[in-house]
C-alpha cells in the first residue's frame, strides 16, 4: 500500500452510526485508491475489532436491523480485497465473528449457520495426523478463509474476473506453505494411509480424511513442478490399491472422493495406472482388478445423470485408449493389456446389456436405460480404438444382434445409442463386420425401426436415414447389394427421401458394370485363375487412423480379413493365454528405460 495515500476519516464505531459506515463502505466502489485509503484507516484505528464487539452486542439483544447493517459493512470490507484487513479479519480472534456477521444476510428468511459449519469442520480436521501445531493452525485458518470467500463470492453482481484476486492469492500462499511442509512429511502420509486402509476407521472420520486428501491432491496437481515428486511419495504408500479399496465402498462421499483422486492421476500420469493394471493382470487369482471396480461403479451408479458417470467414463477411456499407452509400453505389452481387458473385464461391462436383451424386454425404467446407454457409449469407443479385439468379441458374442433389440426401446436416447453403435461399426468399412451383418441379416431390425417410425420427422428418423445415406455415399457395395436384394420391397414405400431409389440405381449400375467387365475379359488359361491372396493383412484393409492396437496385433490377425467362407464364431482367432509372465512395466523414474528405443513386437500365433 502506498505510504503517500492519505488516510480516510471514519465515523465513530457506534450503533447509531452503523448506517453511515455502511454507506461509506459501499461508496468506494471500484476505485483502487479509495479502497486502499479505507483499508488503511480501518487498520490504523483498530476499527474491525470494535465492529465485531458491536456485532456481539446486537446479536445478544437480537437487534435485527443493526445485524443487517453489519452484514453489509463486513461484506463491504471484504470486498475491498486488501490484505491489511484480511490479516485482522481472519485472525483467530475475529474469524468466527466475521462469519457470524455474514449469517445475517437480509435476503435470507432465516440466518445462515456459517459459524456452526466452521466449528464442525475444525473438529473434523482434528483427525488429520498433522504433528506441527503451526501447520495444523494454518490448515484450519485456510479452510475457514476459503469458506468465507465462497460465501461473499456467491451471487455477487457485476464484478470482473479479477474480483477478490488478492483474497485468492492470500489463500493460495497459505495452501502452498501447507503443501511444502506436508509433502516432505512421510510420517504424515503414513498416518493418512494407515487410517484410510483401516477397516476400524469411523465413517465420519474416513469421509473427512478422503475430503482433505482430495483437496490436497487438487492443489498439489495444480502446481506442475510438484506433481512428479508428490506422486512418487504417494507411490511408496500404495496409493492405487488404497483408491481401489475406497472406490469399492458403499459410502457415496468416500467413493466420489476416491474417484476424483484417481481422475487426477489418470489425467496427468496415466502410465502409473497402466503399470498397476498390468501388474494386476499377472495375478490370475485377482477377481477384483481396478478396471473392474471402475466398470462396476459406472454401471451401478444410482444417479447416472448427475455427472459421476461422466467422470468414471472419462477415467475408463483414459485407461483403455491405446493412444495413451503407445509411448510408454511396447506393442507386446499393449496387446497383452487389451487381452486382459477383454478376457476379464469387458464381461462386467456388457452384463447389463446381455441381461436386458435376453428376453426381448426393451422398456426398462429410465435409470436402467441410462445405464445401458452408458454401456453402449463405452462399447462404441472400444469399437473405434480396439479394432482387432472388438471384432473378435462382437462376432463371438453376436453382440450387434442384442444391441439392435434396443431400437424398440421407448427411451429414444437408448435407441439412438444402439443405432450409433451400428453406425460406428459400418463407418469402419471392414469386411469382417460387413459379412457378419449380412450373414446374420442384422439390417432387418433397422429397416423395421424406420418403417415403424412412419413419416414422423424426429431425430431418430434422421439418424436412421443418415445410416443408409452413409452406405450409399461411401459406396459400400456388399451392403448396398444386401439391402436392395433383401429389403427393396419394404423400402420402396419410403418416398419422402430419394435415398432408397438411389440405392437401387447404384445397385443396378454396379451390376451392369460387373456384367460388362465379365464379358470383356478374355478367357483365362487353365491353372492361371486370378485368386485373391488370403494372406493380405487386416491392417492393409483398415483406414489409416487409430491403428495403434492393430500394429501390436499378432500376425495371425491376417486370417480375419480372409474372404473364405467360415462360421462367424471362428472369424476372430482366440489369443493365447498365459502371456502376462513375459513382460515387465518400466518404472516412470527409470530414465534409462524411458530412453531405450522401442521395437515393434509381434506375438507369435
C-alpha positions as CSV (number, residue, x, y, z in Angstrom):
1,X,0.0,0.0,0.0
2,X,1.3,3.4,-1.0
3,X,2.5,5.4,2.0
4,X,1.6,8.6,0.2
5,X,-2.1,7.9,0.2
6,X,-3.8,10.0,2.9
7,X,-6.0,8.2,5.4
8,X,-9.8,8.4,5.3
9,X,-11.8,9.7,8.2
10,X,-14.2,7.1,9.6
11,X,-17.5,7.6,11.6
12,X,-17.2,6.5,15.2
13,X,-17.9,2.9,15.8
14,X,-21.3,3.2,17.5
15,X,-24.7,1.7,16.8
16,X,-26.3,5.0,15.7
17,X,-23.7,5.5,13.0
18,X,-23.7,2.0,11.5
19,X,-25.8,3.2,8.6
20,X,-23.3,5.9,7.9
21,X,-20.5,3.4,7.9
22,X,-22.4,1.1,5.6
23,X,-22.8,4.0,3.1
24,X,-19.1,4.8,3.3
25,X,-18.0,1.2,2.6
26,X,-20.4,0.9,-0.4
27,X,-19.3,4.3,-1.8
28,X,-15.7,3.3,-2.6
29,X,-17.0,1.2,-5.5
30,X,-14.2,0.0,-7.7
31,X,-11.8,2.8,-7.1
32,X,-8.4,1.2,-6.1
33,X,-7.2,4.4,-4.4
34,X,-10.4,4.7,-2.3
35,X,-10.2,1.1,-1.3
36,X,-6.6,1.5,-0.1
37,X,-7.5,4.6,1.8
38,X,-10.4,2.9,3.6
39,X,-8.4,-0.2,4.3
40,X,-5.6,1.8,5.8
41,X,-8.0,3.8,8.0
42,X,-9.6,0.5,9.3
43,X,-6.2,-0.9,10.1
44,X,-4.8,2.3,11.9
45,X,-7.9,2.8,14.0
46,X,-8.4,-0.8,15.0
47,X,-11.9,-0.4,13.6
48,X,-12.7,-4.1,12.8
49,X,-12.4,-5.5,16.3
50,X,-14.7,-2.7,17.5
51,X,-17.3,-3.6,14.8
52,X,-17.2,-7.2,15.9
53,X,-17.8,-6.2,19.5
54,X,-20.9,-4.3,18.3
55,X,-22.0,-7.5,16.5
56,X,-21.9,-9.5,19.7
57,X,-24.0,-6.8,21.5
58,X,-26.5,-6.7,18.6
59,X,-26.8,-10.4,18.5
60,X,-27.4,-10.7,22.2
61,X,-30.2,-8.2,22.1
62,X,-31.5,-9.5,18.7
63,X,-31.2,-6.1,17.0
64,X,-32.0,-7.4,13.5
65,X,-31.8,-4.1,11.8
66,X,-28.3,-3.4,13.1
67,X,-27.3,-7.0,12.3
68,X,-28.3,-6.5,8.7
69,X,-26.2,-3.3,8.5
70,X,-23.3,-5.2,10.0
71,X,-23.6,-7.8,7.3
72,X,-23.3,-5.1,4.6
73,X,-20.4,-3.5,6.4
74,X,-18.4,-6.6,6.9
75,X,-19.0,-7.9,3.4
76,X,-18.1,-4.5,2.0
77,X,-14.8,-4.6,3.9
78,X,-14.0,-8.0,2.5
79,X,-14.9,-6.6,-1.0
80,X,-12.1,-4.1,-0.5
81,X,-9.8,-7.0,-1.3
82,X,-6.9,-5.6,0.7
83,X,-4.5,-7.8,2.6
84,X,-4.1,-5.5,5.6
85,X,-7.8,-6.1,6.5
86,X,-7.5,-9.9,5.8
87,X,-4.8,-10.2,8.4
88,X,-7.2,-8.9,11.0
89,X,-10.4,-10.5,9.9
90,X,-9.0,-14.0,9.5
91,X,-7.1,-14.0,12.8
92,X,-8.2,-16.5,15.5
93,X,-9.8,-13.7,17.5
94,X,-12.0,-12.4,14.7
95,X,-12.8,-15.0,12.1
96,X,-15.8,-16.6,13.8
97,X,-17.4,-13.2,14.4
98,X,-16.8,-12.3,10.8
99,X,-18.6,-15.4,9.8
100,X,-21.3,-14.5,12.3
101,X,-21.9,-11.1,10.7
102,X,-22.2,-12.8,7.3
103,X,-25.0,-15.0,8.7
104,X,-27.4,-12.1,8.8
105,X,-28.0,-11.6,5.1
106,X,-31.2,-9.6,4.7
107,X,-32.1,-11.7,1.6
108,X,-32.4,-14.8,3.7
109,X,-35.6,-15.8,5.5
110,X,-33.5,-17.3,8.4
111,X,-29.9,-16.5,9.4
112,X,-27.3,-18.9,7.9
113,X,-25.2,-21.2,10.1
114,X,-21.7,-20.4,9.0
115,X,-20.1,-20.5,12.4
116,X,-21.6,-23.9,13.1
117,X,-20.2,-25.2,9.9
118,X,-16.7,-23.8,10.6
119,X,-16.6,-25.3,14.1
120,X,-17.7,-28.7,12.8
121,X,-15.1,-28.5,10.1
122,X,-12.4,-27.6,12.6
123,X,-13.4,-30.5,14.8
124,X,-13.4,-33.0,11.9
125,X,-9.9,-31.7,10.9
126,X,-8.6,-32.9,14.2
127,X,-8.5,-36.4,12.7
128,X,-5.7,-35.3,10.4
129,X,-2.3,-36.7,11.6
130,X,-0.5,-33.3,11.4
131,X,2.2,-33.1,14.1
132,X,3.2,-29.4,13.7
133,X,0.9,-27.1,15.6
134,X,1.6,-24.2,13.3
135,X,0.7,-26.2,10.2
136,X,-2.5,-27.6,11.9
137,X,-3.5,-24.0,12.7
138,X,-2.8,-22.8,9.2
139,X,-4.9,-25.7,7.8
140,X,-7.9,-24.5,9.9
141,X,-7.4,-20.9,9.0
142,X,-7.0,-21.5,5.3
143,X,-10.1,-23.7,5.3
144,X,-12.2,-21.1,7.1
145,X,-10.9,-18.3,4.8
146,X,-11.7,-20.3,1.7
147,X,-15.2,-20.9,3.1
148,X,-15.8,-17.2,3.7
149,X,-14.6,-16.4,0.2
150,X,-17.2,-18.8,-1.2
151,X,-19.9,-17.0,0.8
152,X,-19.1,-13.5,-0.4
153,X,-18.4,-14.6,-3.9
154,X,-21.9,-16.2,-4.2
155,X,-24.3,-14.1,-6.2
156,X,-22.0,-11.1,-6.3
157,X,-23.3,-9.0,-9.1
158,X,-21.3,-7.1,-11.7
159,X,-17.7,-8.0,-10.7
160,X,-14.9,-8.6,-13.2
161,X,-12.7,-11.7,-13.3
162,X,-10.1,-10.0,-11.0
163,X,-12.7,-9.7,-8.2
164,X,-11.2,-10.8,-4.9
165,X,-7.9,-11.6,-6.6
166,X,-5.9,-10.5,-3.5
167,X,-8.0,-12.8,-1.3
168,X,-7.5,-15.7,-3.7
169,X,-3.7,-15.1,-3.7
170,X,-3.8,-14.9,0.1
171,X,-5.4,-18.3,0.3
172,X,-3.1,-19.8,-2.3
173,X,0.0,-18.7,-0.5
174,X,-1.3,-20.3,2.7
175,X,-2.0,-23.5,0.8
176,X,1.5,-23.5,-0.8
177,X,3.1,-23.2,2.7
178,X,1.0,-26.1,4.0
179,X,1.8,-28.2,0.9
180,X,5.6,-27.6,1.1
181,X,5.7,-28.9,4.6
182,X,3.3,-31.8,4.3
183,X,4.7,-33.1,1.0
184,X,8.0,-33.8,2.8
185,X,6.4,-35.3,5.9
186,X,6.3,-39.1,5.3
187,X,5.1,-39.7,8.8
188,X,2.0,-37.6,7.9
189,X,1.3,-39.7,4.8
190,X,1.9,-42.9,6.7
191,X,-0.7,-41.8,9.2
192,X,-3.2,-40.9,6.5
193,X,-2.8,-44.2,4.6
194,X,-3.0,-46.2,7.8
195,X,-6.4,-44.7,8.6
196,X,-7.6,-44.9,5.0
197,X,-6.9,-48.6,5.0
198,X,-8.0,-49.4,8.5
199,X,-11.5,-51.0,8.5
200,X,-12.0,-49.8,12.0
201,X,-11.8,-46.1,10.9
202,X,-15.2,-44.5,11.7
203,X,-17.3,-43.5,8.7
204,X,-17.3,-39.7,9.5
205,X,-13.5,-39.8,10.1
206,X,-13.0,-41.6,6.8
207,X,-15.1,-39.1,4.9
208,X,-13.1,-36.2,6.3
209,X,-9.8,-37.9,5.5
210,X,-10.9,-38.5,1.9
211,X,-12.2,-35.0,1.6
212,X,-8.9,-33.5,2.8
213,X,-6.9,-35.8,0.7
214,X,-8.9,-34.9,-2.4
215,X,-8.4,-31.2,-1.8
216,X,-4.7,-31.8,-1.1
217,X,-4.5,-33.7,-4.4
218,X,-6.3,-31.0,-6.4
219,X,-3.9,-28.2,-5.1
220,X,-0.8,-30.4,-5.5
221,X,-1.6,-31.2,-9.1
222,X,-2.3,-27.5,-9.8
223,X,1.4,-26.9,-9.3
224,X,3.1,-28.7,-12.2
225,X,6.6,-28.6,-10.6
226,X,5.3,-30.6,-7.6
227,X,3.4,-33.4,-9.4
228,X,6.2,-35.9,-10.0
229,X,7.7,-35.6,-6.5
230,X,4.3,-35.7,-4.9
231,X,3.2,-38.8,-6.8
232,X,6.5,-40.6,-6.2
233,X,5.9,-40.0,-2.4
234,X,2.4,-41.4,-2.6
235,X,3.6,-44.5,-4.6
236,X,5.6,-45.6,-1.6
237,X,2.3,-45.8,0.3
238,X,0.4,-47.8,-2.4
239,X,-1.9,-45.1,-3.4
240,X,-3.6,-47.1,-6.2
241,X,-4.5,-50.1,-4.1
242,X,-5.9,-47.7,-1.5
243,X,-8.0,-45.9,-4.1
244,X,-9.3,-49.2,-5.4
245,X,-10.5,-50.2,-1.9
246,X,-12.2,-46.8,-1.3
247,X,-13.9,-46.9,-4.7
248,X,-15.5,-50.2,-3.8
249,X,-17.0,-48.9,-0.6
250,X,-20.8,-48.2,-0.1
251,X,-20.3,-44.7,1.2
252,X,-21.1,-42.3,-1.7
253,X,-18.8,-39.5,-0.4
254,X,-15.9,-41.8,0.0
255,X,-16.3,-43.3,-3.5
256,X,-16.7,-39.9,-5.0
257,X,-13.6,-38.5,-3.3
258,X,-11.5,-41.6,-4.4
259,X,-12.8,-41.3,-7.9
260,X,-11.7,-37.6,-8.1
261,X,-8.2,-38.5,-6.9
262,X,-7.9,-41.4,-9.4
263,X,-9.0,-38.9,-12.1
264,X,-6.1,-36.6,-11.3
265,X,-3.6,-39.5,-11.5
266,X,-5.2,-40.9,-14.7
267,X,-5.2,-37.5,-16.4
268,X,-1.7,-36.3,-15.5
269,X,0.1,-39.7,-15.1
270,X,-1.9,-42.4,-16.9
271,X,1.2,-44.7,-17.2
272,X,1.2,-45.1,-13.5
273,X,-2.2,-46.6,-13.6
274,X,-1.4,-48.6,-16.7
275,X,1.6,-50.2,-14.8
276,X,-0.6,-51.0,-11.8
277,X,-3.2,-52.7,-14.1
278,X,-0.5,-54.7,-15.9
279,X,0.8,-56.0,-12.6
280,X,-2.8,-57.0,-11.6
281,X,-3.0,-58.8,-14.9
282,X,-0.3,-61.2,-13.8
283,X,-2.4,-62.2,-10.8
284,X,-4.6,-64.8,-12.2
285,X,-6.5,-65.2,-8.9
286,X,-7.2,-61.5,-8.7
287,X,-11.0,-61.3,-9.2
288,X,-11.4,-57.6,-8.4
289,X,-8.9,-55.7,-10.6
290,X,-9.1,-51.9,-10.8
291,X,-10.6,-51.8,-14.2
292,X,-13.5,-54.0,-13.0
293,X,-14.0,-51.7,-10.0
294,X,-14.3,-48.7,-12.3
295,X,-16.7,-50.5,-14.6
296,X,-18.9,-51.7,-11.6
297,X,-19.1,-48.2,-10.3
298,X,-20.1,-47.0,-13.7
299,X,-22.9,-49.5,-14.3
300,X,-24.2,-49.4,-10.7
301,X,-24.4,-45.7,-10.4
302,X,-27.7,-44.9,-8.6
303,X,-28.0,-41.5,-10.4
304,X,-26.4,-41.8,-13.8
305,X,-27.5,-38.3,-14.9
306,X,-25.7,-36.4,-12.1
307,X,-22.2,-36.4,-13.6
308,X,-20.5,-39.1,-11.7
309,X,-21.0,-41.5,-14.6
310,X,-19.3,-39.0,-16.9
311,X,-16.2,-38.8,-14.8
312,X,-16.0,-42.6,-14.5
313,X,-16.4,-43.0,-18.2
314,X,-13.6,-40.5,-18.9
315,X,-11.3,-42.3,-16.5
316,X,-12.1,-45.6,-18.2
317,X,-11.5,-44.1,-21.7
318,X,-8.1,-42.8,-20.5
319,X,-7.1,-46.2,-19.2
320,X,-8.2,-48.3,-22.2
321,X,-7.2,-45.9,-25.0
322,X,-4.1,-47.4,-26.8
323,X,-3.1,-43.8,-27.8
324,X,-2.3,-43.2,-24.1
325,X,0.0,-46.2,-23.9
326,X,1.9,-46.3,-27.1
327,X,4.8,-44.1,-25.9
328,X,5.3,-45.9,-22.6
329,X,4.9,-49.6,-23.2
330,X,5.9,-51.9,-26.0
331,X,3.5,-53.3,-28.6
332,X,3.6,-56.7,-26.9
333,X,2.7,-55.2,-23.5
334,X,-0.1,-53.1,-25.2
335,X,-1.6,-56.2,-26.8
336,X,-1.4,-58.1,-23.5
337,X,-3.1,-55.2,-21.7
338,X,-6.0,-55.3,-24.0
339,X,-6.1,-59.1,-23.8
340,X,-6.6,-58.7,-20.0
341,X,-9.4,-56.2,-20.6
342,X,-11.3,-58.4,-23.0
343,X,-10.6,-61.7,-21.1
344,X,-11.5,-60.5,-17.6
345,X,-13.2,-57.0,-17.6
346,X,-15.5,-56.4,-20.6
347,X,-17.9,-59.1,-19.4
348,X,-18.7,-57.0,-16.4
349,X,-19.4,-54.0,-18.7
350,X,-21.7,-55.9,-21.1
351,X,-23.5,-57.9,-18.3
352,X,-26.4,-55.4,-18.0
353,X,-26.8,-55.2,-21.8
354,X,-26.9,-59.0,-22.2
355,X,-29.2,-59.4,-19.3
356,X,-31.7,-56.8,-20.5
357,X,-31.8,-58.1,-24.1
358,X,-32.2,-61.8,-23.3
359,X,-36.0,-61.8,-23.4
360,X,-36.8,-59.0,-25.9
361,X,-37.5,-56.7,-23.0
362,X,-36.8,-53.1,-24.1
363,X,-39.0,-50.9,-21.9
364,X,-36.8,-50.7,-18.8
365,X,-37.1,-47.9,-16.3
366,X,-35.4,-44.6,-17.1
367,X,-32.4,-45.2,-14.8
368,X,-31.7,-48.6,-16.3
369,X,-32.0,-47.1,-19.8
370,X,-29.4,-44.5,-18.9
371,X,-27.0,-47.3,-17.7
372,X,-27.5,-49.2,-20.9
373,X,-26.8,-46.1,-23.0
374,X,-23.5,-45.6,-21.0
375,X,-22.5,-49.2,-21.7
376,X,-23.2,-48.6,-25.5
377,X,-21.1,-45.4,-25.4
378,X,-18.1,-47.3,-24.0
379,X,-18.6,-50.2,-26.4
380,X,-18.7,-47.7,-29.3
381,X,-15.5,-46.2,-28.1
382,X,-13.9,-49.7,-27.9
383,X,-15.0,-50.4,-31.4
384,X,-13.1,-47.4,-32.7
385,X,-10.0,-47.9,-30.6
386,X,-9.7,-51.7,-30.3
387,X,-10.4,-52.9,-33.8
388,X,-8.8,-56.3,-33.5
389,X,-10.1,-57.3,-30.1
390,X,-13.5,-55.8,-30.6
391,X,-14.1,-57.7,-33.8
392,X,-13.4,-60.9,-32.0
393,X,-15.7,-60.0,-29.2
394,X,-18.6,-58.7,-31.3
395,X,-18.7,-61.7,-33.6
396,X,-18.2,-64.3,-30.9
397,X,-20.9,-62.9,-28.7
398,X,-23.2,-61.9,-31.6
399,X,-23.3,-58.6,-29.8
400,X,-24.9,-56.4,-32.5
401,X,-28.0,-58.5,-32.6
402,X,-28.5,-57.9,-28.9
403,X,-27.8,-54.2,-29.3
404,X,-30.3,-53.8,-32.1
405,X,-33.1,-55.1,-29.9
406,X,-32.9,-51.8,-28.1
407,X,-34.1,-49.9,-31.2
408,X,-37.6,-50.8,-29.9
409,X,-37.0,-49.0,-26.6
410,X,-39.5,-46.3,-25.6
411,X,-36.4,-44.3,-24.5
412,X,-35.3,-42.6,-27.7
413,X,-31.8,-41.8,-26.3
414,X,-31.2,-45.5,-25.8
415,X,-32.5,-46.4,-29.3
416,X,-30.1,-43.7,-30.7
417,X,-27.2,-45.1,-28.7
418,X,-27.9,-48.6,-30.2
419,X,-28.1,-47.1,-33.7
420,X,-24.9,-45.1,-33.1
421,X,-23.1,-48.4,-32.2
422,X,-24.1,-49.9,-35.6
423,X,-23.2,-46.7,-37.4
424,X,-19.7,-46.7,-35.9
425,X,-19.3,-50.4,-37.0
426,X,-20.3,-49.6,-40.6
427,X,-18.1,-46.5,-40.6
428,X,-15.1,-48.7,-40.2
429,X,-15.9,-50.3,-43.6
430,X,-14.4,-53.6,-42.5
431,X,-15.2,-56.8,-44.4
432,X,-15.5,-58.9,-41.2
433,X,-18.2,-56.6,-39.8
434,X,-20.0,-56.3,-43.2
435,X,-20.1,-60.1,-43.6
436,X,-21.2,-60.5,-40.0
437,X,-24.1,-58.1,-40.6
438,X,-25.1,-59.7,-43.9
439,X,-24.9,-63.3,-42.9
440,X,-27.0,-62.6,-39.8
441,X,-29.5,-60.4,-41.5
442,X,-28.9,-57.6,-39.0
443,X,-30.4,-54.8,-41.2
444,X,-33.9,-56.3,-40.6
445,X,-34.4,-54.6,-37.2
446,X,-33.1,-51.3,-38.6
447,X,-35.4,-51.4,-41.6
448,X,-38.3,-52.3,-39.3
449,X,-37.5,-49.4,-37.0
450,X,-37.6,-47.0,-39.9
451,X,-40.9,-48.3,-41.1
452,X,-42.4,-48.3,-37.6
453,X,-41.4,-44.7,-37.1
454,X,-43.5,-43.8,-40.2
455,X,-43.2,-40.3,-41.6
456,X,-42.6,-38.7,-38.2
457,X,-39.8,-36.1,-38.5
458,X,-37.6,-36.7,-35.5
459,X,-34.0,-37.2,-34.5
460,X,-34.4,-41.0,-34.6
461,X,-35.8,-40.9,-38.1
462,X,-32.9,-38.6,-39.2
463,X,-30.3,-40.9,-37.7
464,X,-31.8,-43.9,-39.4
465,X,-31.8,-42.2,-42.8
466,X,-28.3,-41.0,-42.3
467,X,-27.1,-44.6,-41.9
468,X,-28.5,-45.6,-45.3
469,X,-27.2,-42.4,-46.8
470,X,-23.7,-43.1,-45.5
471,X,-23.7,-46.5,-47.1
472,X,-24.7,-45.0,-50.4
473,X,-22.2,-42.1,-50.3
474,X,-19.3,-44.4,-49.3
475,X,-20.3,-46.9,-51.9
476,X,-20.1,-49.9,-49.6
477,X,-21.0,-52.4,-52.3
478,X,-21.6,-55.5,-50.2
479,X,-24.2,-53.7,-48.0
480,X,-25.9,-52.0,-51.0
481,X,-26.3,-55.3,-52.6
482,X,-27.7,-56.9,-49.4
483,X,-30.1,-54.0,-48.8
484,X,-31.5,-53.9,-52.3
485,X,-31.8,-57.7,-52.7
486,X,-33.5,-58.2,-49.3
487,X,-35.4,-55.1,-48.4
488,X,-36.2,-53.3,-51.7
489,X,-39.9,-54.2,-51.5
490,X,-40.2,-52.6,-48.0
491,X,-38.0,-49.6,-48.7
492,X,-39.8,-48.7,-51.9
493,X,-42.7,-47.4,-49.9
494,X,-40.5,-44.6,-48.5
495,X,-40.7,-41.7,-51.0
496,X,-40.1,-38.6,-48.8
497,X,-36.3,-39.0,-49.4
498,X,-34.6,-40.3,-52.5
499,X,-32.0,-42.4,-50.7
500,X,-33.5,-45.8,-51.4
501,X,-34.3,-45.0,-55.0
502,X,-30.6,-44.0,-55.4
503,X,-29.5,-47.2,-53.6
504,X,-31.4,-49.3,-56.1
505,X,-30.0,-47.3,-59.0
506,X,-26.5,-47.7,-57.6
507,X,-27.0,-51.4,-57.3
508,X,-28.2,-51.7,-61.0
509,X,-25.4,-49.6,-62.2
510,X,-22.8,-51.7,-60.4
511,X,-24.5,-54.9,-61.6
512,X,-24.4,-53.7,-65.2
513,X,-20.7,-52.7,-65.0
514,X,-19.9,-56.0,-63.5
515,X,-21.6,-57.9,-66.4
516,X,-19.8,-55.7,-69.0
517,X,-16.5,-56.4,-67.3
518,X,-17.0,-60.1,-67.3
519,X,-18.0,-60.1,-71.0
520,X,-14.9,-58.0,-71.9
521,X,-12.3,-60.1,-70.1
522,X,-10.7,-62.8,-72.2
523,X,-10.7,-66.4,-71.1
524,X,-8.1,-67.2,-68.6
525,X,-5.8,-70.1,-69.3
526,X,-6.3,-73.2,-67.2
527,X,-4.5,-73.1,-63.9
528,X,-3.9,-69.4,-64.2
529,X,-7.1,-68.2,-62.5
530,X,-6.8,-65.0,-60.6
531,X,-7.1,-65.7,-56.9
532,X,-7.1,-63.1,-54.1
533,X,-4.2,-63.5,-51.7
534,X,-5.9,-64.5,-48.5
535,X,-2.8,-63.5,-46.6
536,X,-3.5,-59.8,-47.0
537,X,-3.2,-58.3,-43.6
538,X,-6.1,-56.7,-41.8
539,X,-4.1,-53.6,-41.4
540,X,-4.0,-53.1,-45.2
541,X,-7.8,-53.1,-45.3
542,X,-8.3,-50.7,-42.5
543,X,-8.4,-46.9,-42.6
544,X,-5.2,-45.2,-41.6
545,X,-6.5,-43.8,-38.3
546,X,-6.3,-45.4,-34.8
547,X,-4.0,-48.3,-35.8
548,X,-2.1,-48.4,-32.6
549,X,-3.7,-51.6,-31.4
550,X,-3.5,-53.3,-34.8
551,X,0.2,-52.5,-35.1
552,X,0.5,-54.7,-32.0
553,X,-1.8,-57.4,-33.2
554,X,-0.5,-60.9,-33.8
555,X,0.3,-61.8,-37.4
556,X,-2.5,-64.4,-37.2
557,X,-4.9,-61.5,-37.4
558,X,-4.4,-61.7,-41.2
559,X,-6.9,-64.6,-41.1
560,X,-9.5,-62.1,-40.0
561,X,-9.6,-60.4,-43.4
562,X,-9.8,-63.6,-45.4
563,X,-12.7,-63.8,-47.7
564,X,-13.1,-67.6,-47.3
565,X,-16.4,-68.7,-46.0
566,X,-16.3,-69.8,-42.4
567,X,-18.6,-69.7,-39.3
568,X,-18.7,-66.3,-37.9
569,X,-17.9,-67.5,-34.4
570,X,-14.5,-68.6,-35.8
571,X,-13.8,-65.4,-37.7
572,X,-11.6,-64.0,-34.9
573,X,-9.0,-66.4,-33.7
574,X,-8.5,-66.6,-30.0
575,X,-5.4,-65.1,-28.5
576,X,-3.1,-67.3,-26.4
577,X,-3.4,-67.1,-22.7
578,X,-0.6,-67.0,-20.2
579,X,1.4,-64.2,-21.8
580,X,1.5,-61.9,-18.8
581,X,4.6,-63.6,-17.3
582,X,6.6,-62.4,-20.3
583,X,6.7,-58.7,-19.7
584,X,7.7,-56.0,-17.2
585,X,6.5,-52.5,-17.0
586,X,9.1,-49.7,-17.0
587,X,9.1,-47.6,-13.9
588,X,8.4,-43.9,-14.6
589,X,11.5,-42.8,-12.7
590,X,13.9,-45.0,-14.7
591,X,15.3,-42.5,-17.2
592,X,17.5,-45.2,-18.9
593,X,14.4,-47.4,-19.6
594,X,12.4,-44.4,-21.0
595,X,15.3,-43.5,-23.3
596,X,15.6,-47.0,-24.7
597,X,14.2,-47.2,-28.3
598,X,11.1,-49.3,-28.6
599,X,10.9,-52.0,-31.2
600,X,7.6,-53.2,-32.7
601,X,6.8,-56.5,-31.2
602,X,4.7,-59.2,-32.7
603,X,3.0,-62.1,-30.8
604,X,3.6,-65.4,-32.4
605,X,0.3,-67.1,-33.0
